[in-house]
Every structure is written in structure tokens, then in C-alpha cells.
Amino acid sequence: MSSPPKQTTTEADLGAVVEAIRDRERFLVTTHENPDGDALGSLLATHLALRSLGKDSVMFLAGPAPLPGEYRFLALGDLQRDLPADASERTLVAVDCANESRIGADPAVLHLSPFTLNIDHHHDNSRFGDVDLVDAEASSTGELLRGVFAELGIELTPELAEPLYTALVTDTGRFQYANTTPKALRLAAELVEAGADVHKVFQDVYENVQFAKLKLLARALERAQVYEGGRLVVSYLLRNDFAEVGAVEPYSEGIIDFLRAVEGADMAAMIREPPRGGSPARRVSLRASHDEIDVSAIARASGGGGHRQAAGFSSDASIEEITNFLRREFVAAAGAPAAG
């Protein structure tokens, strides 16, 4: 008689996450700083799922930075920006966080909570949880969460399907990035069948651009420079740019995708000075046009991280120093001949 198939690591971790949720009653759900669609969609979906199970759930994201305007349609009215007084009594659920330093603007919450669930799809996740469900093959954290919810027997309502669809569609670049797998497309169909409004999500996320964001984009495009024979594109935004055009920090999200789309570009970098000042002085976003360049390795060299094709880091170095660093790392990663 043949033996039953052995569980994969991911299947075992999924079971551990499900068991932990079933056994606990009070949760604090959070995600990474400067949240994107996968982060916010996963945050809300987890909160709604826990509430549907009768659990006591609080959504938390530290810091004063406003949320990206394109995600205003998500039902995030219950999101708390100050740590709740009973945080030390709640199980922490960190979604879409590659490492503990990116948990909101206050990684100290990790040490306050008695137990941590880490659910993520970044391949360089530091496994900081008491239970880690990390699958780099997943298109998004939203895709992973769908598996968790299915195991918990949670009904896929329209209210739950929409944030999951938001997580999926944004992290796959509207189903155009290399992480758009057959599984991701099947999940999209399931979420649409469950009531996710595809047209609404598309309009709110991609066709609802603030005028100040367009002016910020214009400045970034004006400053864009190509290096290494056009294979590397780098631009930057200064702190006073935000004030002068009336933009807030989240408005800079997505600008890098215009740089990556430049003909012949293998990698793009966007350097920005956060308008609120303080430290770090600059944040750097990296994108690769194909899987042969691992920008997360470049980001890790400066204390950051992310995906192979989308990553970032922070630095107090000057824009010129960061640009020179990126040129060296790009040459090393891409095998490009150094250009003057």
C-alpha cells in the first residue's frame, strides 16, 4: 500500500496559520509602510475575514503618511494609525511584509505582540513570525490569503472578493507581469464570480489620477537620465517638488512604471525625498523589465528588499551617490559593459 503524499512546506505552514487563527480570538492586522494595492487589499481582506469568523480584529498602520488616493474606494474607515492600548494582548498578523523593519512605521509592534503570523509572497522574506506562510511562487499576498480563507471555510462575499481582487490585479500589473500565472488568472475569475467589480477597481486605481500627481510625474520625466547604453533609467524627485505641485508622498507611487517602459530599458530606478523630511533622507524604488535581473539583490545591498523585479531601499546618501551605486550594481547584475 502506498504512503500518502508528504505535505509540502507551504501546505504545512498554511495548516499552522489556519490552526493559529482558529485557536485565537484577538488580532492586530498590519502591513508594510508606504502600502500598495496588495498591502491594503490584503490588510482589509484579512480584517474582514477575521470579523466574519467572530474574531476581534483591529487594522493598524503607523505613521502620519496618507494612504494612496487611488485606494480610497477600499473600506478602510476602521484603520487605526495609533497603536491600540491592548496591542500586547493581540496576535499580530503581518501581511505583505518582507521583513520586520517594514512593518508600518513602527516595527516595535512585532515585539509587543505575544504571537505573530507572517503571511507574504516576497522571496527574500526574513521569516520573522512565530508562524510563517511565505510562498514566492504566489502572484500576490492576496492569492495566499484566498487559500487561508478557503481552509477556514470563509464565504467569498463581494465585500471580501473586491479587496482580494485589488491585491491581485495591482501586484500582477493588470495581469501583465511575469507573476501572472494560470492560478492567478483562475483566482481572478473566481473573485469576479464572487462579486468583485472589475470596472470599478480599474477606474478607481488606474483612471482616477490626481492632477498634482501628473505634475509630479512631469518633473520626474523631465529629470530622467539613461545610462549604460540606455539599459538603465534613473530619475529623482526633490522634497520641495511635492510642496510646489501640491502633492503628498503616495503620489510618487507608480511613476517608476513610466521609466521602466522606456524602450531598451532593463532596469529603472526612482529616487525620491520624502516630503515630511527626517530620516532616511531618500527612498529608492527599483524595477526590472525581465526576470534576468534581480533588483531585490541590489536593494538588499543597501538594507532593503522586495521581489526579483520590484524592490526598494532607503538611504541617506546623495542622489549622485545613489545613482553611481545603482550604475555599479546594474553593471554587476546585468553584465552590461560599463559606460562613461
C-alpha positions as CSV (number, residue, x, y, z in Angstrom):
1,M,0.0,0.0,0.0
2,S,1.4,3.3,-1.0
3,S,2.1,6.0,1.6
4,P,0.0,9.2,1.5
5,P,1.8,12.1,-0.3
6,K,4.0,14.1,2.0
7,Q,2.9,17.7,2.8
8,T,4.9,20.4,1.2
9,T,6.4,23.1,3.4
10,T,3.8,25.6,2.2
11,E,0.9,23.3,2.9
12,A,2.2,22.6,6.4
13,D,2.6,26.4,7.0
14,L,-0.9,27.0,5.7
15,G,-2.2,24.5,8.2
16,A,-0.3,26.2,11.0
17,V,-1.7,29.6,10.1
18,V,-5.3,28.2,10.0
19,E,-4.8,26.5,13.3
20,A,-3.4,29.6,14.9
21,I,-6.4,31.7,13.7
22,R,-8.9,29.1,14.9
23,D,-7.3,29.0,18.3
24,R,-7.0,32.7,18.9
25,E,-9.7,35.4,19.4
26,R,-8.0,38.8,19.2
27,F,-5.9,40.1,16.3
28,L,-4.0,43.1,15.2
29,V,-3.6,43.2,11.4
30,T,-0.9,45.3,9.7
31,T,1.1,45.7,6.6
32,H,4.2,47.4,5.2
33,E,5.0,51.1,5.2
34,N,4.0,53.1,2.0
35,P,1.4,50.4,1.3
36,D,0.4,49.5,-2.3
37,G,-2.6,47.7,-3.6
38,D,-1.6,44.2,-2.5
39,A,-0.8,45.5,1.0
40,L,-4.0,47.4,1.5
41,G,-6.2,44.8,-0.2
42,S,-4.7,42.1,1.9
43,L,-5.0,44.2,5.1
44,L,-8.7,44.8,4.6
45,A,-9.4,41.2,3.4
46,T,-7.8,39.7,6.4
47,H,-9.7,42.1,8.7
48,L,-13.0,41.2,7.1
49,A,-12.3,37.5,7.1
50,L,-11.4,37.6,10.8
51,R,-14.6,39.5,11.6
52,S,-16.6,37.0,9.6
53,L,-15.3,34.3,12.0
54,G,-16.5,36.3,15.0
55,K,-12.9,37.3,15.9
56,D,-11.9,40.7,17.5
57,S,-9.8,42.3,14.8
58,V,-8.1,45.7,14.5
59,M,-6.4,47.1,11.4
60,F,-3.3,49.2,12.2
61,L,-0.8,51.2,10.2
62,A,1.5,53.6,12.0
63,G,2.7,56.9,10.8
64,P,1.2,60.2,9.5
65,A,1.7,59.5,5.8
66,P,-1.7,59.5,4.0
67,L,-2.8,56.4,2.1
68,P,-2.5,56.4,-1.7
69,G,-5.6,58.2,-3.1
70,E,-6.3,55.5,-5.7
71,Y,-7.3,53.1,-2.9
72,R,-9.9,55.4,-1.3
73,F,-12.6,53.1,-2.5
74,L,-11.5,50.3,-0.1
75,A,-13.5,50.2,3.1
76,L,-10.6,51.2,5.3
77,G,-12.5,53.5,7.6
78,D,-11.7,51.4,10.7
79,L,-7.9,51.6,10.0
80,Q,-6.1,52.9,13.2
81,R,-3.0,55.0,12.8
82,D,-2.1,54.8,16.5
83,L,-1.2,51.5,18.2
84,P,-4.1,50.3,20.3
85,A,-3.5,50.1,24.0
86,D,-4.1,46.4,24.1
87,A,-1.6,45.6,21.3
88,S,0.4,43.4,23.7
89,E,-2.6,41.1,24.1
90,R,-3.4,40.7,20.4
91,T,-2.0,38.2,17.8
92,L,-0.2,40.2,15.2
93,V,-1.0,39.3,11.5
94,A,1.6,40.9,9.2
95,V,0.5,40.7,5.6
96,D,2.8,41.5,2.6
97,C,5.8,42.5,4.8
98,A,9.1,41.1,3.6
99,N,10.8,41.8,6.9
100,E,10.2,43.2,10.3
101,S,11.7,46.6,9.6
102,R,8.9,47.3,7.1
103,I,6.0,46.7,9.5
104,G,4.2,50.0,9.2
105,A,6.3,52.9,10.6
106,D,6.6,51.1,13.9
107,P,8.3,47.7,13.9
108,A,8.2,47.8,17.7
109,V,4.7,46.3,17.4
110,L,6.4,43.0,16.5
111,H,8.0,42.8,19.9
112,L,4.8,43.8,21.8
113,S,2.6,41.1,20.4
114,P,2.7,37.7,22.1
115,F,2.4,35.8,18.7
116,T,3.0,36.7,15.1
117,L,1.6,35.4,11.9
118,N,3.7,36.4,8.8
119,I,1.8,35.9,5.5
120,D,3.8,37.1,2.5
121,H,5.0,36.3,-1.1
122,H,8.4,38.1,-1.2
123,H,11.1,35.6,-2.0
124,D,13.5,37.3,0.5
125,N,11.1,37.3,3.4
126,S,13.1,37.1,6.7
127,R,10.7,34.7,8.3
128,F,10.2,36.9,11.4
129,G,6.9,35.3,12.5
130,D,6.1,32.6,15.0
131,V,4.3,31.1,12.1
132,D,5.4,32.0,8.6
133,L,3.4,31.4,5.4
134,V,5.7,32.6,2.7
135,D,5.3,31.4,-0.9
136,A,7.4,33.2,-3.5
137,E,5.5,31.4,-6.3
138,A,2.3,33.2,-5.4
139,S,1.4,36.2,-7.5
140,S,0.4,38.3,-4.5
141,T,-0.3,38.1,-0.8
142,G,-3.9,38.3,-1.7
143,E,-3.5,34.9,-3.6
144,L,-2.1,33.3,-0.4
145,L,-4.9,34.7,1.7
146,R,-7.5,33.2,-0.5
147,G,-6.0,29.8,0.3
148,V,-6.1,30.6,4.0
149,F,-9.8,31.7,3.8
150,A,-10.8,28.6,1.9
151,E,-9.3,26.4,4.6
152,L,-11.1,28.4,7.2
153,G,-14.4,27.9,5.4
154,I,-14.9,31.6,4.9
155,E,-17.6,32.6,2.4
156,L,-16.3,34.6,-0.5
157,T,-18.7,37.6,-0.4
158,P,-18.4,40.7,-2.7
159,E,-17.1,42.7,0.2
160,L,-14.2,40.2,0.6
161,A,-13.7,39.5,-3.1
162,E,-13.1,43.1,-4.0
163,P,-10.0,43.8,-1.8
164,L,-8.6,40.4,-2.8
165,Y,-9.1,41.3,-6.5
166,T,-7.4,44.7,-5.8
167,A,-4.4,42.9,-4.3
168,L,-4.2,40.5,-7.3
169,V,-4.7,43.0,-10.1
170,T,-2.2,45.6,-8.8
171,D,0.6,43.2,-7.9
172,T,0.4,41.5,-11.3
173,G,0.4,44.9,-13.1
174,R,-3.1,44.3,-14.5
175,F,-2.2,40.7,-15.3
176,Q,0.8,41.8,-17.4
177,Y,3.8,41.0,-15.2
178,A,5.7,37.7,-15.2
179,N,4.0,36.6,-12.0
180,T,0.7,36.3,-13.9
181,T,0.3,32.6,-13.6
182,P,-2.7,30.4,-14.6
183,K,-3.5,30.1,-10.9
184,A,-3.7,33.9,-10.6
185,L,-6.0,34.1,-13.6
186,R,-8.2,31.4,-12.2
187,L,-8.4,33.3,-8.9
188,A,-9.3,36.5,-10.7
189,A,-12.2,34.6,-12.4
190,E,-13.3,33.2,-9.0
191,L,-13.2,36.7,-7.4
192,V,-15.2,38.3,-10.3
193,E,-17.8,35.5,-10.0
194,A,-18.0,36.3,-6.2
195,G,-18.9,39.9,-6.9
196,A,-15.6,41.9,-7.3
197,D,-16.4,44.9,-9.6
198,V,-13.6,44.8,-12.2
199,H,-14.6,48.1,-13.9
200,K,-14.9,49.9,-10.6
201,V,-11.5,48.7,-9.4
202,F,-9.9,49.6,-12.7
203,Q,-11.4,53.1,-12.7
204,D,-10.5,53.9,-9.1
205,V,-7.0,52.6,-9.3
206,Y,-5.9,53.5,-12.8
207,E,-8.2,56.2,-14.1
208,N,-8.6,58.4,-11.1
209,V,-5.3,60.3,-11.2
210,Q,-4.9,63.5,-9.1
211,F,-3.7,66.5,-11.2
212,A,-0.9,67.1,-8.7
213,K,0.3,63.5,-9.4
214,L,0.5,64.3,-13.1
215,K,2.6,67.4,-12.3
216,L,4.9,65.3,-10.1
217,L,5.2,62.8,-13.0
218,A,6.2,65.6,-15.3
219,R,9.1,66.6,-13.1
220,A,10.3,63.0,-12.8
221,L,10.2,62.5,-16.6
222,E,12.0,65.8,-17.2
223,R,14.9,64.7,-14.9
224,A,15.1,61.1,-16.2
225,Q,18.5,60.0,-17.5
226,V,19.6,56.9,-19.3
227,Y,22.9,55.1,-18.5
228,E,24.7,52.0,-19.7
229,G,23.7,52.4,-23.3
230,G,20.0,53.0,-22.4
231,R,19.6,49.9,-20.3
232,L,19.3,51.8,-17.0
233,V,16.9,54.7,-16.5
234,V,17.2,56.8,-13.3
235,S,15.2,59.8,-12.2
236,Y,14.5,61.7,-8.9
237,L,12.1,63.9,-7.0
238,L,13.2,66.5,-4.5
239,R,11.4,67.3,-1.3
240,N,10.3,70.7,-2.5
241,D,8.7,69.2,-5.6
242,F,5.9,67.8,-3.5
243,A,5.1,71.2,-1.9
244,E,5.3,73.1,-5.2
245,V,2.9,70.9,-7.0
246,G,0.6,70.2,-4.0
247,A,1.4,66.5,-3.8
248,V,1.7,64.1,-0.9
249,E,4.2,61.3,-0.8
250,P,1.9,58.5,-2.1
251,Y,1.5,60.4,-5.3
252,S,5.0,59.3,-6.3
253,E,3.9,55.7,-6.4
254,G,3.6,54.3,-10.0
255,I,5.9,56.9,-11.6
256,I,8.6,54.3,-11.9
257,D,6.5,52.2,-14.2
258,F,6.8,55.0,-16.8
259,L,10.6,54.8,-16.5
260,R,10.6,51.1,-16.9
261,A,8.6,51.3,-20.1
262,V,11.4,53.2,-21.8
263,E,12.5,51.4,-25.0
264,G,15.6,49.3,-24.3
265,A,15.5,49.7,-20.5
266,D,16.3,46.6,-18.5
267,M,16.1,48.4,-15.2
268,A,14.6,51.6,-13.8
269,A,15.2,53.5,-10.6
270,M,13.2,56.3,-8.9
271,I,14.9,58.2,-6.1
272,R,12.6,60.4,-4.0
273,E,13.0,62.6,-1.0
274,P,10.0,62.1,1.4
275,P,8.2,65.4,1.7
276,R,7.9,65.0,5.5
277,G,11.7,65.2,5.9
278,G,13.6,63.3,8.6
279,S,15.4,60.1,8.2
280,P,16.0,58.3,5.9
281,A,16.7,61.2,3.6
282,R,15.8,59.3,0.4
283,R,13.8,56.3,-0.8
284,V,14.7,54.3,-3.9
285,S,12.3,52.2,-5.9
286,L,13.7,49.7,-8.4
287,R,12.0,47.8,-11.3
288,A,13.4,45.3,-13.8
289,S,11.9,44.7,-17.2
290,H,12.6,41.0,-17.1
291,D,13.4,38.2,-14.6
292,E,17.1,38.0,-15.5
293,I,17.9,41.0,-13.3
294,D,17.2,40.5,-9.5
295,V,16.6,44.0,-8.2
296,S,15.9,42.7,-4.8
297,A,19.6,41.7,-4.5
298,I,20.6,45.3,-5.4
299,A,18.1,46.5,-2.7
300,R,19.4,44.1,-0.1
301,A,22.9,45.5,-0.6
302,S,21.6,48.7,0.9
303,G,19.4,47.2,3.6
304,G,16.2,46.9,1.5
305,G,14.4,44.1,-0.2
306,G,11.5,43.1,-2.3
307,H,10.8,40.9,-5.4
308,R,13.1,40.0,-8.2
309,Q,11.5,42.6,-10.5
310,A,10.3,45.1,-7.9
311,A,12.2,46.2,-4.9
312,G,13.4,49.2,-2.9
313,F,15.6,50.6,-0.2
314,S,16.2,53.8,1.8
315,S,19.4,55.8,2.0
316,D,20.9,59.0,3.5
317,A,23.4,59.2,0.6
318,S,23.1,61.9,-2.0
319,I,21.2,61.5,-5.3
320,E,24.5,61.4,-7.2
321,E,26.0,58.8,-4.8
322,I,22.9,56.6,-5.1
323,T,22.9,56.9,-8.9
324,N,26.6,55.9,-9.0
325,F,25.8,52.9,-6.7
326,L,22.9,51.9,-9.0
327,R,25.1,52.0,-12.1
328,R,27.8,49.8,-10.5
329,E,25.2,47.3,-9.2
330,F,23.4,47.2,-12.5
331,V,26.6,46.5,-14.4
332,A,27.4,43.7,-12.0
333,A,23.8,42.3,-12.2
334,A,23.2,42.6,-15.9
335,G,26.7,42.0,-17.2
336,A,26.5,45.3,-19.0
337,P,29.7,47.0,-20.2
338,A,30.4,50.0,-18.0
339,A,29.7,53.2,-19.8
340,G,31.3,56.6,-19.2
